[in-house]
Amino acid sequence: MSLPQSIRNRLKLPAIAAPMFLVSGPELVIATCKSGVIGSFPAMNARTSAEFADWMKQIEAATGPETAPYAVNFPLSRMKGGGLDAYLEICRDYKTPIIITSVGSPKAIVPIVHDWGGLVFHDVTTVHHAKKAADAGADGLILVCAGAGGHGGAATPFALVEQVRSFFDGTIIVAGAISTGRAIRAAEILGADLAYLGTRFIATTEAMAEDAYKDMILSEETSDIVYTNAISGLPANFMRSSLETVGLDADNLPEPHGPFQPNLPGGITAWKSVWSAGQGVGLIDHSPTTAELVDQLISEYQAARETL
Ligand SMILES: Cc1cc2nc3c(=O)[nH]c(=O)nc-3n(C[C@H](O)[C@H](O)[C@H](O)COP(=O)(O)O)c2cc1C
């Protein structure tokens, strides 16, 4: 098992609050890190590199050795030509501890991040892509399994974690409907170093999601999560009520034109007007502050450690 001890020592819980488009911003990252869990956000949530620089300044001022570290997420191939270099320069200035990459190979970014002493964790959904990312030098592999919010995979963690551990000595992070401290402990028992929780943080006070989105997280059940490539152009999980609110028939969605090329009526866009969540919604029934949520997860985790 391998999570650098320098990082583990700064955590109260072996977990990352996962980056979420239009949901995670500096307030959530800071509250998460202060609670003892790794906080993260997609760089693209900041609309310009100037706004990104401002967010980084706020996060750097509020975090440090006494808090958990933070991570910045780059969807690599989507940001090519879209300012990736400018955003990375800002990360270099601050020696951002962890860069989370998705959509594309991390090969080019790994030496850049290692140069300032940072780690690269890369999102994968299959053993094949896990091998490729390991060969590209990623320090950590995020196994995005079935039921995860956003672009969830189709494999169960029971299949993925042990196969990946058989060839990868780095940090293994597992995602997919993890919503309780007991589930975080279960991820460790399976062989992961860290659990990756997205949906569980959407309804927190500090998340940037609008109130109606947070309310829907509380009211939707696991069976309301629709796994479809119709909304973003790649398979992803969305809430049935959200699809219906914009007038879509959740059981008869239009075929996309191709990857990242949905075929939706005008004005309907993934993430913005159609809201994503993972199957963990069935376990979420209140909107706590991040500190309250992490306290709850820590006590559930500790109770599970006594028996598991
Ligand atoms: C609303 C939403 C937006 C997301 N946006 C991103 C993103 O911008 N980049 C990314 O790497 N993953 C994104 N994800 C995936 C999460 O980082 C994470 O893999 C997932 O939420 C974990 O599964 P869980 O939601 O079941 O806990 C998003 C997930 C959600 C729910």
The ligand as an ORCA input file, in Angstrom:
! r2SCAN-3c Opt
* xyz 0 1
  C     -21.762     17.170    -10.235
  C     -20.485     16.444    -10.500
  C     -19.492     17.053    -11.233
  C     -18.274     16.386    -11.464
  N     -17.282     17.045    -12.133
  C     -16.059     16.460    -12.262
  C     -14.975     17.177    -12.837
  O     -15.081     18.336    -13.225
  N     -13.780     16.528    -12.952
  C     -13.605     15.242    -12.509
  O     -12.498     14.700    -12.623
  N     -14.620     14.550    -11.955
  C     -15.825     15.138    -11.805
  N     -16.848     14.461    -11.184
  C     -16.593     13.103    -10.643
  C     -16.091     13.201     -9.204
  O     -14.829     13.825     -9.160
  C     -16.016     11.786     -8.564
  O     -15.324     10.902     -9.411
  C     -17.372     11.195     -8.253
  O     -18.247     12.192     -7.786
  C     -17.245     10.107     -7.203
  O     -18.432      9.375     -7.077
  P     -19.601      9.743     -6.029
  O     -20.221     11.005     -6.550
  O     -20.533      8.584     -6.147
  O     -19.005      9.924     -4.687
  C     -18.083     15.083    -10.961
  C     -19.099     14.480    -10.216
  C     -20.280     15.146     -9.971
  C     -21.339     14.486     -9.138
*
